[in-house]
């Protein structure tokens, strides 16, 4: 990967600077130590906002909108920063984290008839699953098992975002296979 000098903020229009700030996780991606982990923490906040929604009929479109925004802003950030998949861009972790708990949420909804809200995911019933999903997501995002790693070669924002969505798929698979789940 070729490194290019980071453009000075003055060289970007104000709207581009705002888009870059969002793509960099509201500044969290600029933290030099483990920016993806900081982005995933912001993804937990995004998940909490989506979990307030009353059913999967609202949660799923919200999560898909987050992924679409990640693809779009991720592609723009590559242009703004003049490099492929810049490490400071963490909107992909933010957008993908809600997908990590989609299968457990659907399983809970199927079993109980109730869509699990923030009180479930951040309380004694589901807090363990949230923490485990966070740890597994970081593992799969760093390890990048097939097809996560090759998906990074897709063009623009697709390569930035799809690898995290696939890592979220692995998280769902592991959580689904665990005994005593949800």
N, C-alpha and C positions, 0 to 999 in steps of 0.2 A: 504494500500500500504506500503510495507516495504521499508525503506530508507537505501541505502547502501552508504558507503563513496565514494565520487567522486574519480576516479582514478587520480593519479598525471599525468600531461602531459608527463612526462618522461616514464611512463609505456605504452604509446601508440606509435605505429610507426608513423613516420611523415605523411604518407598518411592517417592514421586513425585520427590524430589530425586535418588534413585539412578537412576530411569528417565531423568530429564533429563540427568544426568551421562553416561549411556550414549549418549543421543540426541545429545549434544554431543561425541561422540567421545572420551569419557573426559577431557573438558576441552579437547581440541585445538580444538574449534569456538569456544572463547572467545578464541583468539588473534586479535586484531583484523586482522592482516595476512594475507590469503589463507586464511581458515578452510577453504574447500573443498579447497585444496591440502594442508593439514595432514590433513584428513579422508581424502583420497586416499592419503596416506602410510600412515595407519592401515589403509586398504583393502588396501594391499600386504601388510601384516602378516596381515590376515584371509585374503588369498589364499594366503599362505605356509602358514598353518595348514590351509587346505582342500587345498592341493597335496600335503600329507603323505598324504592319503587315497589308497588304492591303485588307485582306478579312477573313471571317470566316474559309476559307479553309486552312489558315495558323495559325490563332489565336487558333482555337480549338485543332489542334495537338500540338501546343506549350504549351497550358494549360495542356493537357493530359500528355505530357512529364514531366511537372513540378510536377504533381500528382504522376507519376511513380517514379520520383527521391525522392519525399517526402516519399513514402512508403518504398523505398529501404534504404535511409539514416536514416529514423526514426527507422526502425528495427535494423540497425547497431548501432545507438546511444543508443538504449536500452542495447545492449550488452556492448558497450564501457563504459556506465555509470552505468551498472549493476542495473538498475531499470526500471520498467514498466512506459511508457509514462512520461519521465522526463520533468519537467516544463520548463527547459531551451531549450528544442527542440521546435523551432518555425517554422521549415520549412513547417509544415502542414498549418499554417496560411498563410505563403507566397504563397504556391502552391494553396491554395483554394480561395484566394481573387479574382483572375481573373474570377473564376466561378460565383462569386456574381453578376457580371454585364453581364453575357452571355445572358440571356433572354432579358434584355433591349437593348443590342447591336444587337441581332438578330431582335428584333422588329423595331429598327431604320433602320437597313439594309433593312428589308422587306418594310417599309413604304416609304423610300427615295431612295432606290437603292444604297446608299452610306454606306460603312463600317465606323463607327465612330472611328476616330483616337484620339490621345492624346489631340488635340486642342478642340475636343468636350467634352471629359470627364473631362478636367481640365480647361475648359473655362466657359463662362456664360450659354451656352446651357445645358451642361451635368454635370457641377461641382456639382450641387445640388444632382444629383443621385449618384455621387461618394461618397460624404460625407454621404448621407443617407445609402448607401450600407455598408460603413465602420461602422457606428453606429449599424445598424441592425446585421451585421456579429458579432460584439463584443457581442451584446445582445444574439444572438442565440448560440454563442460559449460558453458563460458563463452559460446561462440558461439550455441549452442542452435538449430541448423538445424531446419527442419520435420521431424517433428512434435514435436521436443523442447520447444520453447518453449510451444506450446499445451497440452501435457500437464500443465504446471504448474497449469492451471486446474481439474484434477480435485479432488474434495473430499479434505480432510484429508491423511492420510499418502500417499495415492495420488499426489497432485500433487507431493509432496515427493520421492517415490522414483522414480516412473515416468520422469521426465525424465532421471534419471541412468542408468536401465536402457536407455533409448533411445539416450543418448549412448554407452553401452557397445556397443550394436548398431552404431553408426557406426564405432567403433574396430574391431570385428570385420570389418566390410566392408572397411575400408582395409587391415588386415593380411592379409586373404584375397586382395585384389587385388594386393598387392606381389609382384614377381618374387623368386624365390629364397627363398620363405618356408619356415619351419620345416623 
